[in-house]
Amino acid sequence: MAHPATDTSRSEDSQIWDELKGAIAASSGFQRWRLEKMSGDRQLQEVNLDRQVSLYLRETLETLAY
């Protein structure tokens, strides 16, 4: 049986992710990245926004790590 506090935490995490994802998706950096990727990668066009934002964040963090 699920613990009520855990369910609430997951709900809050989901809400936070949705808000963060929306802010990232609206950013000029993401829009530029998406345009570049979409022009060269037809498969990315079929990927949902969650995955696109995750890929964008991963690439951005990898770039910053160098």
Stockholm file with secondary structure:
# STOCKHOLM 1.0

chainA/1-66         MAHPATDTSRSEDSQIWDELKGAIAASSGFQRWRLEKMSGDRQLQEVNLDRQVSLYLRETLETLAY
#=GR chainA/1-66 SS CCCHHHHHHHHHHHHHHHHHHHHHHHSHHHHHHHHHHHHHCGGGGGSCHHHHHHHHHHHHHHHHHC
#=GC SS_cons        CCCHHHHHHHHHHHHHHHHHHHHHHHSHHHHHHHHHHHHHCGGGGGSCHHHHHHHHHHHHHHHHHC
//
